[in-house]
Structures are given as C-alpha cells and as structure tokens.
Amino acid sequence: MTGLIHIYHGDGKGKTTAAVGSAVRAAGRGKKVLIARFLKTDDSGEVMGLGHVPGITLLPCDENFGFSWEMSDVQRKAASLYYNNLFRMAWEMAAGQDGADGFDMLVLDEVIGACGLGFVREDVVVEMLRGKPGGLEVVMTGRGPSDELMECADYITEMVMRRHPFEKGISAREGIEY
C-alpha cells in the first residue's frame, strides 16, 4: 500500500474526530496505528476509548504546560523540548527506526499547531515527511498549516466553523468536545 499524507485543519470542530476515525478504520482492517497528541492532556474521551481498540497504540501526553499564551519563557522552552522529543519518538516508532517493526499509520494530532507555536520544529517535520517510508500513512491535525506543510500533503481537508455553542456561552462538554 502506498502511504499518503493527510492534513485536517481549520477553525471548525472535527479535526481530531476525523483523524481518530481514520485510525479506527485502519485498525479495523488490521493495520497498526500509532497516535501522538500535542498541546492536549490525556483527559479526553478519545484517549479513554482508543485504549480499547486493538491495533492502536496511543503515546501518553504526560506533561501539561497550559495555554501557550499564559506560558513563561521557561515553560515555553520546556514545552518545546518535550514536544520535539515526542515527535521524534513517534516518528522513530512509526518508521521502525527504534528496532521494532514500525506502523502502518501515524496520527500526529495537533502537531500543526505545535509547529505554529514553535514547540515542534517544522523543518524537521517537513524533512521527515519528505523522506517517510513508502507505506506509512501520516495524518496531521491543527490550525494554520504553513504552505510548506501543505505542499507535503496528498489530502487537505479544512474544517470551517459556521456556528459553535461557545458563541452562546456553552462550555466544552465531556464526551462531545473532549
């Protein structure tokens, strides 16, 4: 199978949902899927659910740095070190560079936002994408992908927010938004 690159981006709801759907579909067909999540905590419904799906490996997001606009310089440096290491570990595992067999699909949830905030080196992501193993399917999500990231992609889907409950003062709801 030829592995392709997907980008789900935009200001609308559904980026992670689409990526998780792709992961479940692949696992349902016997594919090995690795998921790494950036800029999020593990307190989310998909984390709890995906842990029960055979064929899906979910890397833990052990650190919570809070909102980027509230971080100190020290926190930003710590976040950058953590997320760059998470990206490298996920890539090495997915590509089989860690001595294991590798994976068929790699989901990098919110890696686009992590690149935009300077927490993951985009030049490294682009280099890895351009040299990825031929059979590895890569799914990336987040807001504001650069032109360079989009040039790497075979699929680009933009989620556009037309209406959102937050506009009515309704906070994120457990099991729906997280």
Rosetta constraint file for C-alpha pairs under 8 A:
AtomPair CA 1 CA 135 HARMONIC 5.63 0.50
AtomPair CA 2 CA 134 HARMONIC 5.93 0.50
AtomPair CA 2 CA 135 HARMONIC 4.91 0.50
AtomPair CA 2 CA 136 HARMONIC 7.44 0.50
AtomPair CA 2 CA 137 HARMONIC 7.81 0.50
AtomPair CA 3 CA 104 HARMONIC 7.93 0.50
AtomPair CA 3 CA 133 HARMONIC 7.85 0.50
AtomPair CA 3 CA 134 HARMONIC 5.63 0.50
AtomPair CA 3 CA 135 HARMONIC 4.23 0.50
AtomPair CA 3 CA 136 HARMONIC 4.52 0.50
AtomPair CA 3 CA 137 HARMONIC 4.17 0.50
AtomPair CA 3 CA 138 HARMONIC 7.34 0.50
AtomPair CA 4 CA 135 HARMONIC 7.90 0.50
AtomPair CA 4 CA 136 HARMONIC 7.06 0.50
AtomPair CA 4 CA 137 HARMONIC 4.94 0.50
AtomPair CA 4 CA 138 HARMONIC 6.37 0.50
AtomPair CA 4 CA 153 HARMONIC 7.45 0.50
AtomPair CA 4 CA 154 HARMONIC 6.00 0.50
AtomPair CA 4 CA 155 HARMONIC 7.83 0.50
AtomPair CA 5 CA 129 HARMONIC 8.00 0.50
AtomPair CA 5 CA 137 HARMONIC 5.97 0.50
AtomPair CA 5 CA 138 HARMONIC 4.77 0.50
AtomPair CA 5 CA 139 HARMONIC 5.95 0.50
AtomPair CA 5 CA 140 HARMONIC 7.82 0.50
AtomPair CA 5 CA 152 HARMONIC 7.09 0.50
AtomPair CA 5 CA 153 HARMONIC 4.79 0.50
AtomPair CA 5 CA 154 HARMONIC 5.21 0.50
AtomPair CA 5 CA 155 HARMONIC 6.33 0.50
AtomPair CA 6 CA 137 HARMONIC 7.97 0.50
AtomPair CA 6 CA 138 HARMONIC 6.15 0.50
AtomPair CA 6 CA 139 HARMONIC 4.63 0.50
AtomPair CA 6 CA 140 HARMONIC 6.04 0.50
AtomPair CA 6 CA 153 HARMONIC 5.64 0.50
AtomPair CA 6 CA 154 HARMONIC 6.03 0.50
AtomPair CA 6 CA 155 HARMONIC 4.57 0.50
AtomPair CA 6 CA 156 HARMONIC 5.98 0.50
AtomPair CA 6 CA 157 HARMONIC 7.95 0.50
AtomPair CA 7 CA 139 HARMONIC 6.08 0.50
AtomPair CA 7 CA 140 HARMONIC 4.96 0.50
AtomPair CA 7 CA 141 HARMONIC 5.75 0.50
AtomPair CA 7 CA 150 HARMONIC 7.42 0.50
AtomPair CA 7 CA 153 HARMONIC 6.49 0.50
AtomPair CA 7 CA 155 HARMONIC 6.06 0.50
AtomPair CA 7 CA 156 HARMONIC 4.79 0.50
AtomPair CA 7 CA 157 HARMONIC 6.18 0.50
AtomPair CA 8 CA 15 HARMONIC 5.28 0.50
AtomPair CA 8 CA 16 HARMONIC 7.96 0.50
AtomPair CA 8 CA 18 HARMONIC 7.47 0.50
AtomPair CA 8 CA 19 HARMONIC 7.56 0.50
AtomPair CA 8 CA 139 HARMONIC 7.76 0.50
AtomPair CA 8 CA 140 HARMONIC 6.35 0.50
AtomPair CA 8 CA 141 HARMONIC 4.80 0.50
AtomPair CA 8 CA 142 HARMONIC 6.72 0.50
AtomPair CA 8 CA 156 HARMONIC 6.14 0.50
AtomPair CA 8 CA 157 HARMONIC 4.94 0.50
AtomPair CA 8 CA 158 HARMONIC 5.88 0.50
AtomPair CA 8 CA 159 HARMONIC 7.15 0.50
AtomPair CA 9 CA 15 HARMONIC 6.17 0.50
AtomPair CA 9 CA 141 HARMONIC 5.64 0.50
AtomPair CA 9 CA 142 HARMONIC 5.04 0.50
AtomPair CA 9 CA 143 HARMONIC 5.10 0.50
AtomPair CA 9 CA 144 HARMONIC 6.83 0.50
AtomPair CA 9 CA 145 HARMONIC 7.13 0.50
AtomPair CA 9 CA 156 HARMONIC 7.75 0.50
AtomPair CA 9 CA 157 HARMONIC 6.39 0.50
AtomPair CA 9 CA 158 HARMONIC 4.91 0.50
AtomPair CA 9 CA 159 HARMONIC 5.96 0.50
AtomPair CA 10 CA 15 HARMONIC 7.78 0.50
AtomPair CA 10 CA 142 HARMONIC 7.02 0.50
AtomPair CA 10 CA 143 HARMONIC 5.12 0.50
AtomPair CA 10 CA 144 HARMONIC 6.75 0.50
AtomPair CA 10 CA 158 HARMONIC 5.08 0.50
AtomPair CA 10 CA 159 HARMONIC 4.76 0.50
AtomPair CA 10 CA 160 HARMONIC 5.79 0.50
AtomPair CA 10 CA 161 HARMONIC 7.90 0.50
AtomPair CA 11 CA 143 HARMONIC 6.49 0.50
AtomPair CA 11 CA 159 HARMONIC 6.27 0.50
AtomPair CA 11 CA 160 HARMONIC 5.60 0.50
AtomPair CA 11 CA 161 HARMONIC 5.66 0.50
AtomPair CA 12 CA 159 HARMONIC 4.66 0.50
AtomPair CA 12 CA 160 HARMONIC 4.44 0.50
AtomPair CA 12 CA 161 HARMONIC 3.91 0.50
AtomPair CA 12 CA 162 HARMONIC 7.57 0.50
AtomPair CA 13 CA 159 HARMONIC 6.61 0.50
AtomPair CA 13 CA 160 HARMONIC 7.72 0.50
AtomPair CA 13 CA 161 HARMONIC 6.85 0.50
AtomPair CA 14 CA 18 HARMONIC 5.88 0.50
AtomPair CA 14 CA 159 HARMONIC 6.69 0.50
AtomPair CA 15 CA 19 HARMONIC 6.39 0.50
AtomPair CA 15 CA 141 HARMONIC 5.89 0.50
AtomPair CA 15 CA 142 HARMONIC 7.02 0.50
AtomPair CA 15 CA 159 HARMONIC 6.87 0.50
AtomPair CA 16 CA 20 HARMONIC 5.99 0.50
AtomPair CA 16 CA 109 HARMONIC 6.45 0.50
AtomPair CA 16 CA 110 HARMONIC 7.95 0.50
AtomPair CA 16 CA 141 HARMONIC 6.59 0.50
AtomPair CA 17 CA 21 HARMONIC 6.05 0.50
AtomPair CA 18 CA 22 HARMONIC 6.26 0.50
AtomPair CA 19 CA 23 HARMONIC 6.29 0.50
AtomPair CA 19 CA 107 HARMONIC 6.79 0.50
AtomPair CA 19 CA 109 HARMONIC 7.46 0.50
AtomPair CA 19 CA 139 HARMONIC 6.47 0.50
AtomPair CA 19 CA 140 HARMONIC 7.57 0.50
AtomPair CA 19 CA 141 HARMONIC 7.34 0.50
AtomPair CA 20 CA 24 HARMONIC 6.15 0.50
AtomPair CA 20 CA 46 HARMONIC 7.62 0.50
AtomPair CA 21 CA 25 HARMONIC 6.08 0.50
AtomPair CA 22 CA 26 HARMONIC 6.15 0.50
AtomPair CA 23 CA 27 HARMONIC 6.11 0.50
AtomPair CA 23 CA 33 HARMONIC 6.31 0.50
AtomPair CA 23 CA 56 HARMONIC 7.44 0.50
AtomPair CA 23 CA 105 HARMONIC 7.39 0.50
AtomPair CA 23 CA 107 HARMONIC 7.40 0.50
AtomPair CA 24 CA 28 HARMONIC 5.96 0.50
AtomPair CA 24 CA 53 HARMONIC 7.57 0.50
AtomPair CA 24 CA 56 HARMONIC 7.82 0.50
AtomPair CA 25 CA 29 HARMONIC 6.57 0.50
AtomPair CA 26 CA 30 HARMONIC 6.65 0.50
AtomPair CA 26 CA 31 HARMONIC 5.22 0.50
AtomPair CA 26 CA 32 HARMONIC 7.47 0.50
AtomPair CA 26 CA 33 HARMONIC 7.22 0.50
AtomPair CA 26 CA 105 HARMONIC 7.64 0.50
AtomPair CA 27 CA 31 HARMONIC 4.77 0.50
AtomPair CA 27 CA 32 HARMONIC 6.12 0.50
AtomPair CA 27 CA 33 HARMONIC 6.50 0.50
AtomPair CA 27 CA 53 HARMONIC 7.61 0.50
AtomPair CA 27 CA 54 HARMONIC 6.88 0.50
AtomPair CA 27 CA 55 HARMONIC 5.22 0.50
AtomPair CA 27 CA 56 HARMONIC 6.44 0.50
AtomPair CA 30 CA 55 HARMONIC 6.82 0.50
AtomPair CA 31 CA 55 HARMONIC 6.48 0.50
AtomPair CA 31 CA 103 HARMONIC 7.65 0.50
AtomPair CA 31 CA 104 HARMONIC 5.79 0.50
AtomPair CA 31 CA 105 HARMONIC 7.42 0.50
AtomPair CA 32 CA 55 HARMONIC 4.92 0.50
AtomPair CA 32 CA 56 HARMONIC 6.17 0.50
AtomPair CA 32 CA 57 HARMONIC 7.87 0.50
AtomPair CA 32 CA 103 HARMONIC 5.04 0.50
AtomPair CA 32 CA 104 HARMONIC 5.22 0.50
AtomPair CA 32 CA 105 HARMONIC 6.48 0.50
AtomPair CA 33 CA 55 HARMONIC 6.08 0.50
AtomPair CA 33 CA 56 HARMONIC 4.73 0.50
AtomPair CA 33 CA 57 HARMONIC 6.11 0.50
AtomPair CA 33 CA 103 HARMONIC 5.79 0.50
AtomPair CA 33 CA 104 HARMONIC 5.98 0.50
AtomPair CA 33 CA 105 HARMONIC 4.73 0.50
AtomPair CA 33 CA 106 HARMONIC 5.94 0.50
AtomPair CA 33 CA 107 HARMONIC 7.58 0.50
AtomPair CA 34 CA 56 HARMONIC 5.94 0.50
AtomPair CA 34 CA 57 HARMONIC 4.83 0.50
AtomPair CA 34 CA 58 HARMONIC 5.92 0.50
AtomPair CA 34 CA 59 HARMONIC 7.44 0.50
AtomPair CA 34 CA 90 HARMONIC 7.49 0.50
AtomPair CA 34 CA 94 HARMONIC 6.59 0.50
AtomPair CA 34 CA 103 HARMONIC 6.59 0.50
AtomPair CA 34 CA 105 HARMONIC 6.25 0.50
AtomPair CA 34 CA 106 HARMONIC 4.92 0.50
AtomPair CA 34 CA 107 HARMONIC 6.24 0.50
AtomPair CA 35 CA 56 HARMONIC 7.43 0.50
AtomPair CA 35 CA 57 HARMONIC 6.23 0.50
AtomPair CA 35 CA 58 HARMONIC 4.80 0.50
AtomPair CA 35 CA 59 HARMONIC 6.13 0.50
AtomPair CA 35 CA 90 HARMONIC 7.83 0.50
AtomPair CA 35 CA 106 HARMONIC 5.87 0.50
AtomPair CA 35 CA 107 HARMONIC 4.63 0.50
AtomPair CA 35 CA 108 HARMONIC 6.18 0.50
AtomPair CA 35 CA 109 HARMONIC 7.37 0.50
AtomPair CA 36 CA 58 HARMONIC 6.28 0.50
AtomPair CA 36 CA 59 HARMONIC 5.27 0.50
AtomPair CA 36 CA 60 HARMONIC 7.47 0.50
AtomPair CA 36 CA 61 HARMONIC 7.83 0.50
AtomPair CA 36 CA 86 HARMONIC 7.49 0.50
AtomPair CA 36 CA 87 HARMONIC 7.58 0.50
AtomPair CA 36 CA 90 HARMONIC 6.47 0.50
AtomPair CA 36 CA 106 HARMONIC 7.79 0.50
AtomPair CA 36 CA 107 HARMONIC 6.19 0.50
AtomPair CA 36 CA 108 HARMONIC 5.15 0.50
AtomPair CA 36 CA 109 HARMONIC 6.22 0.50
AtomPair CA 37 CA 59 HARMONIC 7.40 0.50
AtomPair CA 37 CA 60 HARMONIC 7.80 0.50
AtomPair CA 37 CA 61 HARMONIC 6.57 0.50
AtomPair CA 37 CA 108 HARMONIC 6.01 0.50
AtomPair CA 37 CA 109 HARMONIC 4.70 0.50
AtomPair CA 37 CA 110 HARMONIC 6.40 0.50
AtomPair CA 37 CA 111 HARMONIC 7.39 0.50
AtomPair CA 38 CA 61 HARMONIC 7.34 0.50
AtomPair CA 38 CA 83 HARMONIC 6.82 0.50
AtomPair CA 38 CA 108 HARMONIC 7.48 0.50
AtomPair CA 38 CA 109 HARMONIC 6.07 0.50
AtomPair CA 38 CA 110 HARMONIC 5.24 0.50
AtomPair CA 38 CA 111 HARMONIC 5.78 0.50
AtomPair CA 38 CA 114 HARMONIC 6.59 0.50
AtomPair CA 39 CA 64 HARMONIC 7.79 0.50
AtomPair CA 39 CA 65 HARMONIC 7.98 0.50
AtomPair CA 39 CA 110 HARMONIC 6.57 0.50
AtomPair CA 39 CA 113 HARMONIC 7.88 0.50
AtomPair CA 39 CA 114 HARMONIC 6.72 0.50
AtomPair CA 40 CA 61 HARMONIC 7.22 0.50
AtomPair CA 40 CA 64 HARMONIC 7.23 0.50
AtomPair CA 41 CA 61 HARMONIC 6.04 0.50
AtomPair CA 41 CA 62 HARMONIC 7.51 0.50
AtomPair CA 41 CA 63 HARMONIC 7.43 0.50
AtomPair CA 41 CA 64 HARMONIC 6.12 0.50
AtomPair CA 42 CA 47 HARMONIC 6.19 0.50
AtomPair CA 42 CA 60 HARMONIC 6.94 0.50
AtomPair CA 42 CA 61 HARMONIC 5.99 0.50
AtomPair CA 42 CA 62 HARMONIC 7.59 0.50
AtomPair CA 43 CA 47 HARMONIC 7.23 0.50
AtomPair CA 43 CA 178 HARMONIC 7.57 0.50
AtomPair CA 44 CA 48 HARMONIC 6.77 0.50
AtomPair CA 44 CA 174 HARMONIC 7.78 0.50
AtomPair CA 44 CA 175 HARMONIC 7.70 0.50
AtomPair CA 44 CA 178 HARMONIC 4.71 0.50
AtomPair CA 45 CA 49 HARMONIC 6.15 0.50
AtomPair CA 45 CA 174 HARMONIC 7.40 0.50
AtomPair CA 45 CA 175 HARMONIC 5.62 0.50
AtomPair CA 45 CA 178 HARMONIC 5.66 0.50
AtomPair CA 46 CA 50 HARMONIC 5.73 0.50
AtomPair CA 46 CA 178 HARMONIC 7.53 0.50
AtomPair CA 47 CA 51 HARMONIC 6.33 0.50
AtomPair CA 47 CA 58 HARMONIC 7.56 0.50
AtomPair CA 48 CA 52 HARMONIC 7.59 0.50
AtomPair CA 49 CA 53 HARMONIC 7.28 0.50
AtomPair CA 50 CA 56 HARMONIC 6.84 0.50
AtomPair CA 50 CA 58 HARMONIC 7.41 0.50
AtomPair CA 51 CA 56 HARMONIC 7.36 0.50
AtomPair CA 51 CA 57 HARMONIC 7.50 0.50
AtomPair CA 51 CA 58 HARMONIC 7.08 0.50
AtomPair CA 59 CA 90 HARMONIC 7.77 0.50
AtomPair CA 63 CA 82 HARMONIC 7.90 0.50
AtomPair CA 65 CA 71 HARMONIC 7.33 0.50
AtomPair CA 65 CA 75 HARMONIC 6.73 0.50
AtomPair CA 65 CA 79 HARMONIC 6.48 0.50
AtomPair CA 66 CA 70 HARMONIC 7.11 0.50
AtomPair CA 66 CA 71 HARMONIC 7.06 0.50
AtomPair CA 67 CA 71 HARMONIC 6.66 0.50
AtomPair CA 68 CA 76 HARMONIC 7.51 0.50
AtomPair CA 68 CA 117 HARMONIC 7.80 0.50
AtomPair CA 71 CA 75 HARMONIC 5.51 0.50
AtomPair CA 71 CA 76 HARMONIC 5.99 0.50
AtomPair CA 72 CA 76 HARMONIC 6.16 0.50
AtomPair CA 73 CA 77 HARMONIC 6.23 0.50
AtomPair CA 74 CA 78 HARMONIC 6.26 0.50
AtomPair CA 75 CA 79 HARMONIC 6.02 0.50
AtomPair CA 76 CA 80 HARMONIC 6.08 0.50
AtomPair CA 76 CA 119 HARMONIC 7.55 0.50
AtomPair CA 77 CA 81 HARMONIC 6.22 0.50
AtomPair CA 78 CA 82 HARMONIC 6.11 0.50
AtomPair CA 79 CA 83 HARMONIC 5.96 0.50
AtomPair CA 79 CA 119 HARMONIC 6.26 0.50
AtomPair CA 80 CA 84 HARMONIC 5.90 0.50
AtomPair CA 80 CA 118 HARMONIC 7.03 0.50
AtomPair CA 80 CA 119 HARMONIC 4.03 0.50
AtomPair CA 80 CA 120 HARMONIC 6.21 0.50
AtomPair CA 81 CA 85 HARMONIC 6.14 0.50
AtomPair CA 81 CA 119 HARMONIC 7.47 0.50
AtomPair CA 82 CA 86 HARMONIC 6.14 0.50
AtomPair CA 83 CA 87 HARMONIC 6.09 0.50
AtomPair CA 83 CA 114 HARMONIC 7.72 0.50
AtomPair CA 83 CA 119 HARMONIC 6.08 0.50
AtomPair CA 83 CA 120 HARMONIC 5.93 0.50
AtomPair CA 84 CA 88 HARMONIC 6.26 0.50
AtomPair CA 84 CA 119 HARMONIC 6.71 0.50
AtomPair CA 84 CA 120 HARMONIC 4.92 0.50
AtomPair CA 84 CA 121 HARMONIC 6.85 0.50
AtomPair CA 85 CA 89 HARMONIC 6.05 0.50
AtomPair CA 86 CA 90 HARMONIC 6.07 0.50
AtomPair CA 87 CA 91 HARMONIC 6.06 0.50
AtomPair CA 87 CA 120 HARMONIC 7.41 0.50
AtomPair CA 88 CA 92 HARMONIC 6.03 0.50
AtomPair CA 89 CA 93 HARMONIC 6.12 0.50
AtomPair CA 90 CA 94 HARMONIC 6.00 0.50
AtomPair CA 90 CA 106 HARMONIC 7.85 0.50
AtomPair CA 91 CA 95 HARMONIC 5.93 0.50
AtomPair CA 91 CA 106 HARMONIC 7.84 0.50
AtomPair CA 91 CA 128 HARMONIC 7.93 0.50
AtomPair CA 92 CA 96 HARMONIC 5.92 0.50
AtomPair CA 92 CA 97 HARMONIC 4.67 0.50
AtomPair CA 92 CA 98 HARMONIC 5.60 0.50
AtomPair CA 93 CA 97 HARMONIC 6.08 0.50
AtomPair CA 93 CA 98 HARMONIC 5.55 0.50
AtomPair CA 93 CA 100 HARMONIC 7.15 0.50
AtomPair CA 93 CA 102 HARMONIC 5.72 0.50
AtomPair CA 93 CA 103 HARMONIC 7.35 0.50
AtomPair CA 94 CA 102 HARMONIC 4.69 0.50
AtomPair CA 94 CA 103 HARMONIC 4.70 0.50
AtomPair CA 94 CA 104 HARMONIC 7.38 0.50
AtomPair CA 94 CA 105 HARMONIC 7.29 0.50
AtomPair CA 94 CA 106 HARMONIC 6.17 0.50
AtomPair CA 94 CA 136 HARMONIC 7.67 0.50
AtomPair CA 95 CA 102 HARMONIC 5.04 0.50
AtomPair CA 95 CA 103 HARMONIC 6.60 0.50
AtomPair CA 95 CA 132 HARMONIC 7.33 0.50
AtomPair CA 95 CA 133 HARMONIC 6.38 0.50
AtomPair CA 95 CA 136 HARMONIC 7.29 0.50
AtomPair CA 96 CA 100 HARMONIC 5.27 0.50
AtomPair CA 96 CA 101 HARMONIC 5.15 0.50
AtomPair CA 96 CA 102 HARMONIC 3.72 0.50
AtomPair CA 96 CA 103 HARMONIC 7.14 0.50
AtomPair CA 97 CA 102 HARMONIC 7.43 0.50
AtomPair CA 103 CA 136 HARMONIC 6.97 0.50
AtomPair CA 104 CA 135 HARMONIC 6.58 0.50
AtomPair CA 104 CA 136 HARMONIC 5.05 0.50
AtomPair CA 104 CA 137 HARMONIC 6.14 0.50
AtomPair CA 105 CA 136 HARMONIC 5.56 0.50
AtomPair CA 105 CA 137 HARMONIC 4.51 0.50
AtomPair CA 105 CA 138 HARMONIC 5.77 0.50
AtomPair CA 105 CA 139 HARMONIC 7.61 0.50
AtomPair CA 106 CA 136 HARMONIC 7.20 0.50
AtomPair CA 106 CA 137 HARMONIC 6.21 0.50
AtomPair CA 106 CA 138 HARMONIC 4.84 0.50
AtomPair CA 106 CA 139 HARMONIC 6.21 0.50
AtomPair CA 107 CA 138 HARMONIC 5.90 0.50
AtomPair CA 107 CA 139 HARMONIC 4.63 0.50
AtomPair CA 107 CA 140 HARMONIC 6.00 0.50
AtomPair CA 108 CA 138 HARMONIC 7.52 0.50
AtomPair CA 108 CA 139 HARMONIC 6.03 0.50
AtomPair CA 108 CA 140 HARMONIC 4.78 0.50
AtomPair CA 108 CA 141 HARMONIC 6.59 0.50
AtomPair CA 109 CA 139 HARMONIC 7.71 0.50
AtomPair CA 109 CA 140 HARMONIC 5.71 0.50
AtomPair CA 109 CA 141 HARMONIC 5.00 0.50
AtomPair CA 109 CA 142 HARMONIC 6.99 0.50
AtomPair CA 110 CA 114 HARMONIC 6.35 0.50
AtomPair CA 110 CA 140 HARMONIC 6.88 0.50
AtomPair CA 110 CA 141 HARMONIC 4.82 0.50
AtomPair CA 110 CA 142 HARMONIC 4.38 0.50
AtomPair CA 110 CA 143 HARMONIC 7.70 0.50
AtomPair CA 111 CA 115 HARMONIC 6.11 0.50
AtomPair CA 111 CA 120 HARMONIC 7.39 0.50
AtomPair CA 111 CA 140 HARMONIC 6.38 0.50
AtomPair CA 111 CA 141 HARMONIC 6.27 0.50
AtomPair CA 111 CA 142 HARMONIC 6.32 0.50
AtomPair CA 112 CA 116 HARMONIC 6.26 0.50
AtomPair CA 112 CA 140 HARMONIC 6.80 0.50
AtomPair CA 112 CA 141 HARMONIC 5.93 0.50
AtomPair CA 112 CA 142 HARMONIC 4.66 0.50
AtomPair CA 112 CA 143 HARMONIC 6.30 0.50
AtomPair CA 112 CA 144 HARMONIC 6.97 0.50
AtomPair CA 112 CA 145 HARMONIC 5.71 0.50
AtomPair CA 113 CA 117 HARMONIC 6.18 0.50
AtomPair CA 113 CA 141 HARMONIC 7.88 0.50
AtomPair CA 113 CA 142 HARMONIC 4.99 0.50
AtomPair CA 113 CA 143 HARMONIC 5.50 0.50
AtomPair CA 113 CA 144 HARMONIC 6.85 0.50
AtomPair CA 113 CA 145 HARMONIC 7.57 0.50
AtomPair CA 114 CA 118 HARMONIC 6.27 0.50
AtomPair CA 114 CA 119 HARMONIC 5.03 0.50
AtomPair CA 114 CA 120 HARMONIC 5.48 0.50
AtomPair CA 115 CA 119 HARMONIC 5.75 0.50
AtomPair CA 115 CA 120 HARMONIC 4.68 0.50
AtomPair CA 115 CA 121 HARMONIC 5.96 0.50
AtomPair CA 115 CA 122 HARMONIC 5.28 0.50
AtomPair CA 116 CA 122 HARMONIC 7.92 0.50
AtomPair CA 116 CA 144 HARMONIC 7.15 0.50
AtomPair CA 116 CA 145 HARMONIC 7.46 0.50
AtomPair CA 116 CA 146 HARMONIC 7.98 0.50
AtomPair CA 118 CA 122 HARMONIC 7.88 0.50
AtomPair CA 120 CA 125 HARMONIC 7.88 0.50
AtomPair CA 121 CA 125 HARMONIC 6.57 0.50
AtomPair CA 122 CA 126 HARMONIC 6.08 0.50
AtomPair CA 123 CA 127 HARMONIC 6.10 0.50
AtomPair CA 124 CA 128 HARMONIC 6.15 0.50
AtomPair CA 125 CA 129 HARMONIC 6.13 0.50
AtomPair CA 126 CA 130 HARMONIC 6.12 0.50
AtomPair CA 126 CA 148 HARMONIC 7.42 0.50
AtomPair CA 126 CA 149 HARMONIC 6.39 0.50
AtomPair CA 126 CA 152 HARMONIC 7.26 0.50
AtomPair CA 127 CA 131 HARMONIC 6.34 0.50
AtomPair CA 128 CA 132 HARMONIC 5.68 0.50
AtomPair CA 129 CA 152 HARMONIC 6.88 0.50
AtomPair CA 130 CA 152 HARMONIC 6.95 0.50
AtomPair CA 132 CA 136 HARMONIC 6.87 0.50
AtomPair CA 145 CA 149 HARMONIC 6.10 0.50
AtomPair CA 145 CA 150 HARMONIC 6.52 0.50
AtomPair CA 146 CA 150 HARMONIC 6.32 0.50
AtomPair CA 147 CA 151 HARMONIC 6.10 0.50
AtomPair CA 148 CA 152 HARMONIC 6.75 0.50
AtomPair CA 149 CA 153 HARMONIC 6.86 0.50
AtomPair CA 150 CA 156 HARMONIC 7.28 0.50
AtomPair CA 163 CA 167 HARMONIC 7.62 0.50
AtomPair CA 164 CA 168 HARMONIC 7.78 0.50
AtomPair CA 165 CA 169 HARMONIC 6.69 0.50
AtomPair CA 165 CA 170 HARMONIC 5.26 0.50
AtomPair CA 165 CA 171 HARMONIC 7.49 0.50
AtomPair CA 166 CA 170 HARMONIC 4.79 0.50
AtomPair CA 166 CA 171 HARMONIC 5.88 0.50
AtomPair CA 166 CA 172 HARMONIC 7.58 0.50
AtomPair CA 172 CA 176 HARMONIC 7.58 0.50
AtomPair CA 172 CA 177 HARMONIC 5.50 0.50
AtomPair CA 172 CA 178 HARMONIC 7.10 0.50
AtomPair CA 173 CA 177 HARMONIC 5.50 0.50
AtomPair CA 173 CA 178 HARMONIC 6.64 0.50
AtomPair CA 174 CA 178 HARMONIC 5.30 0.50
